[in-house]
Amino acid sequence: MDKASLLLTVSFVLFGLGLLGVIVRRNLLVMLMCMELMLNGVNLSLVTFAQQHQQLDGAVLVFLIFIVAASEIAIAIPIVLLLVRHGRTLDAGAYAGLKG
C-alpha cells in the first residue's frame, strides 16, 4: 500500500467518522466538531491529490478552506452559546421551532 492510498484511506475514515457523528449525535457542539472532522478529511484528500499531481491548486484551496472554517467557527460558537443561554440545552431537537 503506497503513501497516497494510505492518506486517502485516512481521509475517507475521517470523513466517515465525522458524518457518523453528525448523524448520530444531537449535541450542537459535538455536531460542530464532527463537521470540522469531515472538513479535515476533505482537506487531507485535496492535499494528497495535489501532491500526486504536483499541482499547487489543491494546497491553495485547502488554505482558503481553512480561512472559511476559522470564520465559520468564529460565527457558529457564539450562536450556539446564545442558543444554549436561551434554551438551556445543547440538544439540536430542542431548536426545531426556529425553522423559518
N, CA and C atoms as a LAMMPS dump frame, in Angstrom:
ITEM: TIMESTEP
0
ITEM: NUMBER OF ATOMS
300
ITEM: BOX BOUNDS ff ff ff
-5.0000000000000000e+02 5.0000000000000000e+02
-5.0000000000000000e+02 5.0000000000000000e+02
-5.0000000000000000e+02 5.0000000000000000e+02
ITEM: ATOMS id mol type element x y z
1 1 1 N 0.855 -1.181 0
2 1 2 C 0 0 0
3 1 3 C 0.897 1.239 0
4 2 1 N 0.744 2.063 -0.993
5 2 2 C 1.609 3.234 -1.074
6 2 3 C 1.077 4.361 -0.19
7 3 1 N 1.869 5.408 -0.113
8 3 2 C 1.577 6.524 0.781
9 3 3 C 0.279 7.243 0.416
10 4 1 N 0.04 7.442 -0.871
11 4 2 C -1.153 8.175 -1.307
12 4 3 C -2.43 7.417 -0.977
13 5 1 N -2.426 6.118 -1.207
14 5 2 C -3.636 5.351 -0.896
15 5 3 C -3.87 5.276 0.608
16 6 1 N -2.802 5.252 1.394
17 6 2 C -2.956 5.274 2.853
18 6 3 C -3.559 6.598 3.311
19 7 1 N -3.072 7.71 2.74
20 7 2 C -3.613 9.02 3.101
21 7 3 C -5.072 9.173 2.671
22 8 1 N -5.406 8.647 1.503
23 8 2 C -6.797 8.709 1.057
24 8 3 C -7.697 7.85 1.94
25 9 1 N -7.199 6.705 2.38
26 9 2 C -7.971 5.869 3.297
27 9 3 C -8.212 6.592 4.614
28 10 1 N -7.173 7.246 5.129
29 10 2 C -7.327 8.016 6.369
30 10 3 C -8.324 9.152 6.175
31 11 1 N -8.284 9.809 5.018
32 11 2 C -9.225 10.911 4.783
33 11 3 C -10.661 10.406 4.691
34 12 1 N -10.868 9.235 4.055
35 12 2 C -12.219 8.668 3.997
36 12 3 C -12.706 8.255 5.379
37 13 1 N -11.808 7.729 6.198
38 13 2 C -12.182 7.345 7.563
39 13 3 C -12.544 8.581 8.381
40 14 1 N -11.758 9.648 8.25
41 14 2 C -12.074 10.895 8.953
42 14 3 C -13.428 11.446 8.525
43 15 1 N -13.664 11.459 7.231
44 15 2 C -14.944 11.962 6.737
45 15 3 C -16.098 11.08 7.224
46 16 1 N -15.908 9.766 7.191
47 16 2 C -16.958 8.852 7.638
48 16 3 C -17.26 8.993 9.118
49 17 1 N -16.216 9.133 9.941
50 17 2 C -16.441 9.329 11.378
51 17 3 C -17.164 10.642 11.655
52 18 1 N -16.785 11.683 10.916
53 18 2 C -17.466 12.967 11.081
54 18 3 C -18.922 12.888 10.665
55 19 1 N -19.194 12.216 9.547
56 19 2 C -20.573 12.061 9.082
57 19 3 C -21.387 11.245 10.076
58 20 1 N -20.802 10.187 10.583
59 20 2 C -21.489 9.372 11.586
60 20 3 C -21.79 10.185 12.839
61 21 1 N -20.839 11.014 13.247
62 21 2 C -21.049 11.854 14.426
63 21 3 C -22.147 12.881 14.224
64 22 1 N -22.237 13.458 13.033
65 22 2 C -23.292 14.443 12.759
66 22 3 C -24.657 13.768 12.74
67 23 1 N -24.716 12.552 12.188
68 23 2 C -25.995 11.85 12.085
69 23 3 C -26.455 11.33 13.436
70 24 1 N -25.54 10.772 14.222
71 24 2 C -25.908 10.08 15.46
72 24 3 C -26.08 11.042 16.631
73 25 1 N -25.15 11.954 16.806
74 25 2 C -25.165 12.824 17.987
75 25 3 C -26.122 13.992 17.802
76 26 1 N -26.725 14.447 18.872
77 26 2 C -27.646 15.571 18.815
78 26 3 C -27.12 16.788 19.57
79 27 1 N -25.928 16.682 20.159
80 27 2 C -25.315 17.792 20.866
81 27 3 C -24.746 18.768 19.831
82 28 1 N -25.093 20.045 19.955
83 28 2 C -24.691 21.028 18.953
84 28 3 C -23.178 21.191 18.854
85 29 1 N -22.48 21.213 19.99
86 29 2 C -21.033 21.377 19.955
87 29 3 C -20.346 20.154 19.355
88 30 1 N -20.845 18.963 19.673
89 30 2 C -20.276 17.746 19.094
90 30 3 C -20.545 17.708 17.597
91 31 1 N -21.707 18.175 17.18
92 31 2 C -22.007 18.222 15.745
93 31 3 C -21.059 19.19 15.018
94 32 1 N -20.749 20.325 15.628
95 32 2 C -19.799 21.259 15.027
96 32 3 C -18.413 20.623 14.916
97 33 1 N -17.988 19.921 15.964
98 33 2 C -16.679 19.262 15.907
99 33 3 C -16.649 18.176 14.847
100 34 1 N -17.745 17.454 14.685
101 34 2 C -17.8 16.411 13.665
102 34 3 C -17.789 17.01 12.263
103 35 1 N -18.413 18.16 12.084
104 35 2 C -18.354 18.825 10.785
105 35 3 C -16.927 19.276 10.468
106 36 1 N -16.201 19.723 11.48
107 36 2 C -14.8 20.09 11.275
108 36 3 C -13.959 18.862 10.949
109 37 1 N -14.298 17.726 11.546
110 37 2 C -13.597 16.48 11.236
111 37 3 C -13.832 16.083 9.784
112 38 1 N -15.064 16.249 9.312
113 38 2 C -15.364 15.98 7.905
114 38 3 C -14.563 16.913 6.992
115 39 1 N -14.487 18.172 7.363
116 39 2 C -13.75 19.147 6.57
117 39 3 C -12.263 18.804 6.525
118 40 1 N -11.716 18.329 7.632
119 40 2 C -10.31 17.937 7.647
120 40 3 C -10.059 16.704 6.788
121 41 1 N -11.019 15.798 6.716
122 41 2 C -10.896 14.653 5.825
123 41 3 C -10.851 15.078 4.372
124 42 1 N -11.689 16.027 4.007
125 42 2 C -11.685 16.548 2.634
126 42 3 C -10.376 17.278 2.345
127 43 1 N -9.894 18.046 3.317
128 43 2 C -8.63 18.756 3.126
129 43 3 C -7.474 17.79 2.925
130 44 1 N -7.458 16.702 3.679
131 44 2 C -6.396 15.709 3.528
132 44 3 C -6.425 15.075 2.143
133 45 1 N -7.613 14.802 1.635
134 45 2 C -7.689 14.223 0.294
135 45 3 C -7.269 15.245 -0.771
136 46 1 N -7.613 16.514 -0.584
137 46 2 C -7.181 17.545 -1.532
138 46 3 C -5.66 17.677 -1.562
139 47 1 N -5.039 17.659 -0.398
140 47 2 C -3.586 17.765 -0.335
141 47 3 C -2.937 16.533 -0.948
142 48 1 N -3.53 15.361 -0.728
143 48 2 C -2.984 14.132 -1.3
144 48 3 C -3.045 14.159 -2.82
145 49 1 N -4.176 14.568 -3.371
146 49 2 C -4.295 14.653 -4.822
147 49 3 C -3.37 15.725 -5.403
148 50 1 N -3.221 16.841 -4.695
149 50 2 C -2.331 17.896 -5.167
150 50 3 C -0.885 17.41 -5.173
151 51 1 N -0.513 16.632 -4.18
152 51 2 C 0.849 16.113 -4.109
153 51 3 C 1.09 15.059 -5.184
154 52 1 N 0.085 14.255 -5.463
155 52 2 C 0.216 13.231 -6.5
156 52 3 C 0.432 13.842 -7.875
157 53 1 N -0.286 14.905 -8.164
158 53 2 C -0.235 15.515 -9.489
159 53 3 C 0.746 16.678 -9.577
160 54 1 N 1.485 16.929 -8.504
161 54 2 C 2.471 18.01 -8.464
162 54 3 C 1.866 19.363 -8.83
163 55 1 N 0.678 19.647 -8.282
164 55 2 C -0.017 20.909 -8.522
165 55 3 C -0.151 21.66 -7.201
166 56 1 N -0.175 22.952 -7.261
167 56 2 C -0.365 23.76 -6.063
168 56 3 C -1.826 24.166 -5.857
169 57 1 N -2.675 23.839 -6.816
170 57 2 C -4.079 24.253 -6.727
171 57 3 C -4.76 23.677 -5.489
172 58 1 N -4.509 22.421 -5.185
173 58 2 C -5.13 21.787 -4.022
174 58 3 C -4.678 22.406 -2.727
175 59 1 N -3.393 22.741 -2.629
176 59 2 C -2.867 23.363 -1.409
177 59 3 C -3.447 24.759 -1.209
178 60 1 N -3.6 25.502 -2.287
179 60 2 C -4.197 26.836 -2.197
180 60 3 C -5.661 26.726 -1.776
181 61 1 N -6.365 25.748 -2.332
182 61 2 C -7.763 25.539 -1.967
183 61 3 C -7.901 25.156 -0.499
184 62 1 N -6.987 24.34 0
185 62 2 C -7.006 23.963 1.42
186 62 3 C -6.773 25.189 2.287
187 63 1 N -5.864 26.059 1.888
188 63 2 C -5.629 27.289 2.64
189 63 3 C -6.891 28.145 2.705
190 64 1 N -7.593 28.268 1.592
191 64 2 C -8.84 29.034 1.579
192 64 3 C -9.917 28.368 2.427
193 65 1 N -9.955 27.03 2.41
194 65 2 C -10.921 26.303 3.232
195 65 3 C -10.635 26.517 4.706
196 66 1 N -9.352 26.563 5.09
197 66 2 C -9.003 26.839 6.487
198 66 3 C -9.49 28.22 6.915
199 67 1 N -9.379 29.19 6.029
200 67 2 C -9.849 30.541 6.355
201 67 3 C -11.364 30.551 6.542
202 68 1 N -12.077 29.887 5.65
203 68 2 C -13.539 29.819 5.761
204 68 3 C -13.948 29.048 7.014
205 69 1 N -13.24 27.961 7.338
206 69 2 C -13.571 27.168 8.519
207 69 3 C -13.332 27.961 9.8
208 70 1 N -12.268 28.74 9.838
209 70 2 C -11.999 29.555 11.019
210 70 3 C -13.074 30.618 11.213
211 71 1 N -13.498 31.244 10.13
212 71 2 C -14.557 32.248 10.257
213 71 3 C -15.896 31.595 10.587
214 72 1 N -16.126 30.388 10.069
215 72 2 C -17.367 29.676 10.392
216 72 3 C -17.434 29.342 11.877
217 73 1 N -16.333 28.888 12.432
218 73 2 C -16.303 28.578 13.866
219 73 3 C -16.426 29.855 14.688
220 74 1 N -15.807 30.924 14.227
221 74 2 C -15.898 32.193 14.956
222 74 3 C -17.327 32.718 14.993
223 75 1 N -18.137 32.355 14.012
224 75 2 C -19.539 32.776 13.999
225 75 3 C -20.433 31.738 14.666
226 76 1 N -20.154 30.448 14.47
227 76 2 C -21.043 29.392 14.968
228 76 3 C -20.992 29.242 16.483
229 77 1 N -19.824 29.343 17.073
230 77 2 C -19.709 29.157 18.524
231 77 3 C -20.514 30.203 19.297
232 78 1 N -20.426 31.497 18.985
233 78 2 C -21.29 32.452 19.706
234 78 3 C -22.783 32.213 19.484
235 79 1 N -23.172 31.778 18.277
236 79 2 C -24.582 31.487 18.029
237 79 3 C -25.037 30.318 18.904
238 80 1 N -24.219 29.281 18.98
239 80 2 C -24.559 28.125 19.826
240 80 3 C -24.627 28.545 21.286
241 81 1 N -23.691 29.373 21.726
242 81 2 C -23.717 29.822 23.122
243 81 3 C -24.95 30.655 23.424
244 82 1 N -25.38 31.492 22.486
245 82 2 C -26.617 32.253 22.685
246 82 3 C -27.833 31.336 22.724
247 83 1 N -27.855 30.323 21.868
248 83 2 C -28.971 29.371 21.893
249 83 3 C -29.013 28.596 23.203
250 84 1 N -27.852 28.217 23.701
251 84 2 C -27.805 27.488 24.972
252 84 3 C -28.243 28.385 26.113
253 85 1 N -27.83 29.629 26.084
254 85 2 C -28.236 30.55 27.136
255 85 3 C -29.746 30.766 27.118
256 86 1 N -30.322 30.789 25.916
257 86 2 C -31.769 30.995 25.787
258 86 3 C -32.56 29.72 26.068
259 87 1 N -32.116 28.6 25.521
260 87 2 C -32.894 27.371 25.637
261 87 3 C -32.462 26.429 26.731
262 88 1 N -31.32 26.677 27.37
263 88 2 C -30.784 25.86 28.465
264 88 3 C -30.499 24.413 28.068
265 89 1 N -30.232 24.139 26.786
266 89 2 C -29.899 22.789 26.352
267 89 3 C -29.033 22.85 25.097
268 90 1 N -28.228 21.786 24.903
269 90 2 C -27.415 21.661 23.702
270 90 3 C -28.033 20.707 22.695
271 91 1 N -29.213 20.191 22.983
272 91 2 C -29.876 19.24 22.09
273 91 3 C -30.385 19.961 20.853
274 92 1 N -30.013 19.452 19.677
275 92 2 C -30.41 20.101 18.428
276 92 3 C -31.911 20.001 18.197
277 93 1 N -32.567 18.976 18.705
278 93 2 C -34.009 18.822 18.523
279 93 3 C -34.822 19.855 19.275
280 94 1 N -34.24 20.462 20.293
281 94 2 C -34.967 21.451 21.077
282 94 3 C -35.16 22.756 20.306
283 95 1 N -34.394 22.94 19.235
284 95 2 C -34.473 24.172 18.472
285 95 3 C -35.202 24 17.157
286 96 1 N -36.06 23.01 17.069
287 96 2 C -36.814 22.756 15.837
288 96 3 C -37.809 23.895 15.559
289 97 1 N -38.23 24.599 16.576
290 97 2 C -39.16 25.705 16.397
291 97 3 C -38.545 26.929 15.746
292 98 1 N -37.232 26.941 15.553
293 98 2 C -36.556 28.073 14.946
294 98 3 C -36.609 28.064 13.429
295 99 1 N -37.187 27.014 12.858
296 99 2 C -37.271 26.951 11.399
297 99 3 C -38.155 28.07 10.901
298 100 1 N -37.707 28.754 9.882
299 100 2 C -38.45 29.901 9.431
300 100 3 C -38.824 29.777 8.046
